[in-house]
Amino acid sequence: MKDNKSASLFPKEQVIESLKQSFVKLNPRMMIKNPIMFTVEVATVVMLLVTLYSIVNSSQGSFAYNIAVFIILFITLLFANFAEAIAEARGKAQADSLRKTREETPAKKVEGNKIVTVSSSQLKKGDVFVSDMFNLYKYENMLYVMTLSGKEIKDFLEMSYYMWTNQMKSPEDHLLWFKKKPREGAEDRASFQNFSFNFDSASGIIYTVDVTKPKGEKITITSMADGSPFRMDKIYKVALNSYRGNGGGELLTKGSGIPQEDLKDRIIFSTDKDLRFYLMNYIEKKGTMNPKALNQWKFVPEKWTVPAAQRDSVYLFRSVQ
């Protein structure tokens, strides 16, 4: 009997709470979110006034007829609100159940140079476990090595930085390119003009990004990271993820000007496992991670960009501070 009760389609607690919410949801500020039911609510109020008026003036129809119509409309409102409240309650119950299941689910935790299986409930802040790799790197990408000319590398970077930097006209301007109007439902958050997963930078070369310049004129590459000259006509081996290497984001096609059908001929190496696998191996091998900026590129003019970066950091992350 207990199992049947716990598996009931409408548990008693949910029904009682949903009945309460049926009346709470009569608030016009909540009803207006559903235009159809809001119209029914307006009609119900009008019918109530007509019913009351018919008590003293029979020209508005019989009181019995008017009160019957009013009751039908009112019950319709309550039933619609009850159905919505039940659906919300069941959704919350399912979310709670999933949360509990997650706590009881086995997890793979990184301990030193090995991976051990523990209960999710035993995980605590500071632990590193395999699922963290999906937060660190979400995408199913391989690592490619491709051949690109110096000019193609520069043009690739020109398109990338055009998509994520604003062309600053004054020191008070944004450094990053934000949408002027926030996304609906996320008014408290800044939104980029373009998809952030297409915001690429490069390592292995020394360069500057002049954010006062227009599209196609922002990048100045001064040398390779080891100090040797960087040449526009030289062919270089460039490491990219497979999404980018296959034309994702169009940085290689529209940016570098390489036809889509020619990309496969530029690939000279590909890993057989995804990048998360190699990240896990690297973390296991290193043990303690101490990431540092390479400082191989920067935004200029710095008297504008450094203060702007600080302002944009606050603007971008204000909803989580």
C-alpha positions as CSV (number, residue, x, y, z in Angstrom):
1,M,0.0,0.0,0.0
2,K,2.9,2.4,0.8
3,D,4.4,2.0,-2.6
4,N,1.1,2.7,-4.3
5,K,0.6,5.8,-2.3
6,S,4.1,7.2,-3.0
7,A,3.6,6.5,-6.7
8,S,0.2,8.3,-6.7
9,L,-0.3,10.6,-9.8
10,F,-1.6,13.4,-7.5
11,P,0.0,13.2,-4.0
12,K,-2.2,14.8,-1.3
13,E,0.4,17.5,-0.5
14,Q,0.6,18.5,-4.1
15,V,-3.1,18.7,-4.5
16,I,-3.5,20.9,-1.3
17,E,-0.8,23.3,-2.4
18,S,-2.1,23.4,-5.9
19,L,-5.6,24.3,-4.6
20,K,-4.1,27.2,-2.7
21,Q,-2.1,28.3,-5.8
22,S,-5.3,28.2,-7.9
23,F,-6.6,31.3,-5.9
24,V,-3.2,32.9,-5.7
25,K,-2.9,32.8,-9.5
26,L,-6.1,34.8,-9.8
27,N,-3.9,37.9,-9.3
28,P,-4.2,39.9,-12.6
29,R,-0.4,40.5,-12.7
30,M,0.0,36.7,-12.9
31,M,-3.0,36.0,-15.1
32,I,-1.9,38.5,-17.8
33,K,1.0,36.2,-18.7
34,N,-1.7,34.0,-20.2
35,P,-3.7,36.3,-22.5
36,I,-6.5,33.7,-23.0
37,M,-7.2,33.1,-19.3
38,F,-6.7,36.8,-18.6
39,T,-9.6,37.5,-21.0
40,V,-11.7,34.8,-19.2
41,E,-10.9,36.5,-15.9
42,V,-12.0,39.9,-17.2
43,A,-15.2,38.3,-18.5
44,T,-15.7,36.7,-15.1
45,V,-15.4,40.1,-13.3
46,V,-17.8,41.7,-15.8
47,M,-20.3,38.8,-15.2
48,L,-20.0,39.3,-11.5
49,L,-20.9,43.0,-11.8
50,V,-23.8,42.1,-14.1
51,T,-25.0,39.5,-11.6
52,L,-25.0,41.9,-8.8
53,Y,-26.7,44.6,-10.9
54,S,-29.4,42.1,-11.9
55,I,-30.5,41.9,-8.2
56,V,-31.9,45.4,-8.4
57,N,-32.6,45.6,-12.1
58,S,-34.2,42.7,-14.0
59,S,-33.4,44.2,-17.3
60,Q,-30.0,42.5,-17.2
61,G,-31.6,39.0,-17.1
62,S,-32.5,36.8,-14.3
63,F,-30.3,36.5,-11.3
64,A,-30.2,32.7,-11.5
65,Y,-29.0,32.7,-15.1
66,N,-26.3,35.3,-14.4
67,I,-25.0,33.7,-11.3
68,A,-24.8,30.3,-13.1
69,V,-22.7,31.9,-15.9
70,F,-20.5,33.6,-13.4
71,I,-19.9,30.3,-11.4
72,I,-19.1,28.5,-14.7
73,L,-16.5,31.1,-15.6
74,F,-15.1,31.2,-12.1
75,I,-14.7,27.4,-12.0
76,T,-13.0,27.5,-15.4
77,L,-10.4,29.9,-14.0
78,L,-9.8,27.9,-10.9
79,F,-9.5,24.6,-12.9
80,A,-7.0,26.2,-15.3
81,N,-5.0,27.6,-12.4
82,F,-5.1,24.2,-10.6
83,A,-3.9,22.4,-13.7
84,E,-1.0,24.8,-14.1
85,A,-0.1,24.6,-10.4
86,I,-0.2,20.8,-10.5
87,A,2.2,20.8,-13.5
88,E,4.6,23.1,-11.7
89,A,4.4,21.0,-8.5
90,R,5.2,17.8,-10.4
91,G,8.0,19.5,-12.2
92,K,9.5,20.7,-8.9
93,A,9.1,17.2,-7.5
94,Q,10.9,15.6,-10.5
95,A,13.7,18.2,-10.2
96,D,14.1,17.3,-6.5
97,S,14.1,13.6,-7.3
98,L,16.8,14.2,-10.0
99,R,18.9,16.2,-7.5
100,K,18.6,13.4,-4.9
101,T,19.6,10.9,-7.6
102,R,22.6,13.0,-8.5
103,E,23.8,13.0,-4.9
104,E,23.6,9.2,-4.8
105,T,25.2,8.7,-8.3
106,P,28.7,7.2,-8.4
107,A,31.3,9.8,-9.4
108,K,34.9,9.4,-10.7
109,K,37.2,11.6,-8.6
110,V,40.8,12.5,-9.4
111,E,43.1,11.6,-6.5
112,G,46.8,12.3,-7.2
113,N,47.7,10.4,-10.3
114,K,44.7,8.0,-10.3
115,I,40.9,8.1,-10.7
116,V,38.7,6.5,-8.0
117,T,35.0,5.9,-7.9
118,V,33.1,7.5,-5.0
119,S,29.5,8.4,-4.1
120,S,28.5,11.9,-5.4
121,S,27.5,12.8,-1.8
122,Q,31.1,12.4,-0.7
123,L,32.3,15.1,-3.1
124,K,33.2,18.4,-1.5
125,K,34.4,21.8,-2.6
126,G,38.0,21.5,-4.0
127,D,37.6,17.9,-5.3
128,V,38.4,17.4,-8.9
129,F,36.4,14.8,-10.7
130,V,35.9,13.6,-14.3
131,S,32.7,15.5,-14.9
132,D,34.6,18.7,-14.3
133,M,36.2,18.1,-17.7
134,F,32.8,18.7,-19.2
135,N,32.6,22.1,-17.5
136,L,36.2,22.9,-18.4
137,Y,35.7,21.8,-22.1
138,K,32.1,21.2,-23.2
139,Y,32.7,20.2,-26.8
140,E,33.4,16.9,-28.6
141,N,36.5,18.1,-30.4
142,M,39.7,16.5,-31.6
143,L,43.0,18.3,-32.0
144,Y,44.0,19.1,-35.6
145,V,47.3,20.4,-37.0
146,M,46.8,22.4,-40.2
147,T,49.0,24.3,-42.6
148,L,48.2,28.0,-42.9
149,S,50.1,30.9,-44.4
150,G,51.1,33.9,-42.3
151,K,48.5,36.0,-44.1
152,E,45.8,33.4,-43.4
153,I,46.7,33.4,-39.7
154,K,46.4,37.2,-39.6
155,D,43.1,37.2,-41.5
156,F,41.8,34.5,-39.2
157,L,42.6,36.7,-36.2
158,E,41.2,39.8,-37.8
159,M,37.8,38.2,-38.2
160,S,37.9,36.7,-34.7
161,Y,38.7,40.0,-32.9
162,Y,36.2,41.9,-35.0
163,M,33.5,39.6,-33.6
164,W,34.3,40.2,-30.0
165,T,35.8,43.7,-29.7
166,N,34.1,47.0,-30.0
167,Q,35.8,49.7,-32.2
168,M,36.5,52.2,-29.5
169,K,36.0,55.9,-30.4
170,S,36.7,57.2,-26.9
171,P,38.2,56.1,-23.6
172,E,34.7,55.7,-22.1
173,D,33.6,53.1,-24.7
174,H,33.2,49.4,-24.1
175,L,36.3,47.2,-25.0
176,L,34.1,44.2,-25.8
177,W,31.2,44.2,-28.3
178,F,28.0,43.9,-26.3
179,K,24.4,43.9,-27.5
180,K,22.7,47.2,-26.9
181,K,19.5,45.5,-25.8
182,P,19.8,42.7,-23.2
183,R,18.2,39.3,-24.1
184,E,14.7,38.8,-23.0
185,G,14.6,37.0,-19.7
186,A,18.2,37.9,-19.0
187,E,18.0,41.7,-18.4
188,D,20.5,41.5,-15.5
189,R,23.2,40.1,-17.7
190,A,25.4,41.5,-20.5
191,S,25.1,39.8,-23.8
192,F,27.8,39.6,-26.5
193,Q,26.9,40.6,-30.0
194,N,28.3,37.3,-31.3
195,F,28.7,33.8,-30.0
196,S,31.5,33.6,-27.5
197,F,32.7,30.2,-28.7
198,N,34.0,31.9,-31.8
199,F,36.2,34.3,-29.9
200,D,39.7,33.0,-30.7
201,S,43.2,34.2,-29.9
202,A,46.6,32.8,-30.7
203,S,49.7,31.7,-28.9
204,G,53.2,31.2,-30.4
205,I,53.2,34.6,-31.9
206,I,53.6,38.1,-30.5
207,Y,50.9,40.6,-31.6
208,T,48.7,43.5,-30.7
209,V,45.0,44.3,-31.3
210,D,44.3,47.9,-31.9
211,V,40.6,48.3,-30.9
212,T,40.5,51.8,-32.4
213,K,40.9,50.4,-35.9
214,P,38.2,49.1,-38.2
215,K,37.6,45.5,-39.3
216,G,40.6,44.0,-41.1
217,E,43.1,46.5,-39.6
218,K,43.2,45.6,-35.9
219,I,46.0,43.0,-35.9
220,T,49.8,43.7,-35.9
221,I,52.0,40.6,-35.6
222,T,55.5,41.6,-34.6
223,S,57.3,38.2,-34.4
224,M,57.1,34.6,-33.4
225,A,57.1,33.9,-29.6
226,D,60.8,32.9,-29.8
227,G,61.7,36.2,-31.3
228,S,62.2,35.0,-34.9
229,P,60.5,36.9,-37.7
230,F,56.8,36.3,-38.7
231,R,56.3,36.3,-42.4
232,M,53.0,36.6,-44.3
233,D,54.2,34.4,-47.1
234,K,55.5,31.5,-44.9
235,I,53.6,28.3,-44.3
236,Y,53.1,27.5,-40.6
237,K,51.8,24.5,-38.7
238,V,48.9,25.6,-36.6
239,A,47.1,23.6,-33.8
240,L,43.3,24.0,-33.9
241,N,40.3,22.1,-32.6
242,S,38.3,20.0,-35.1
243,Y,35.3,22.3,-34.9
244,R,37.4,25.3,-36.1
245,G,39.4,23.1,-38.5
246,N,36.3,21.9,-40.2
247,G,35.1,25.4,-40.8
248,G,33.1,26.1,-37.6
249,G,32.5,29.8,-37.0
250,E,33.7,30.5,-40.6
251,L,37.0,31.9,-39.3
252,L,39.0,29.8,-41.8
253,T,36.6,30.2,-44.7
254,K,35.3,33.8,-44.5
255,G,38.2,35.0,-42.3
256,S,41.3,33.3,-43.9
257,G,39.6,32.9,-47.3
258,I,40.1,29.2,-47.6
259,P,37.3,27.4,-49.5
260,Q,35.3,24.9,-47.4
261,E,36.2,22.0,-49.7
262,D,39.9,22.7,-49.3
263,L,40.0,22.6,-45.5
264,K,40.5,18.8,-45.4
265,D,43.6,19.1,-47.5
266,R,45.2,21.4,-44.9
267,I,44.9,18.9,-42.1
268,I,48.2,17.1,-41.6
269,F,47.5,15.5,-38.2
270,S,44.4,14.6,-36.0
271,T,44.2,13.0,-32.6
272,D,42.1,9.8,-32.3
273,K,40.6,10.9,-28.9
274,D,38.8,14.1,-27.9
275,L,40.5,17.0,-26.1
276,R,39.0,16.1,-22.7
277,F,40.9,12.8,-22.7
278,Y,44.2,14.7,-23.1
279,L,43.3,17.3,-20.6
280,M,42.6,14.6,-18.0
281,N,45.9,12.9,-18.8
282,Y,47.7,16.2,-18.4
283,I,46.1,17.0,-15.1
284,E,46.8,13.5,-13.8
285,K,50.5,13.9,-14.9
286,K,51.0,17.4,-13.5
287,G,49.0,16.8,-10.2
288,T,48.9,20.5,-9.2
289,M,47.8,23.0,-11.9
290,N,49.2,26.6,-11.8
291,P,48.0,28.3,-15.0
292,K,49.6,31.5,-16.0
293,A,49.0,34.0,-18.8
294,L,51.4,33.7,-21.7
295,N,51.3,37.5,-22.3
296,Q,51.9,37.1,-26.0
297,W,49.3,39.5,-27.2
298,K,47.5,42.6,-25.8
299,F,44.9,45.2,-26.6
300,V,46.1,48.7,-27.5
301,P,46.1,51.6,-26.8
302,E,46.6,50.4,-23.3
303,K,45.6,53.8,-21.7
304,W,42.1,53.1,-23.1
305,T,41.9,49.3,-23.0
306,V,43.1,48.6,-19.5
307,P,40.5,50.7,-17.7
308,A,37.9,49.6,-20.3
309,A,38.7,45.9,-19.5
310,Q,38.2,46.5,-15.8
311,R,34.8,48.2,-16.4
312,D,33.7,45.5,-18.8
313,S,34.6,42.8,-16.3
314,V,32.3,44.3,-13.8
315,Y,29.6,44.9,-16.4
316,L,29.9,41.3,-17.7
317,F,30.0,39.5,-14.4
318,R,27.8,41.8,-12.3
319,S,25.0,39.2,-12.1
320,V,27.3,36.7,-10.3
321,Q,29.2,39.0,-8.0
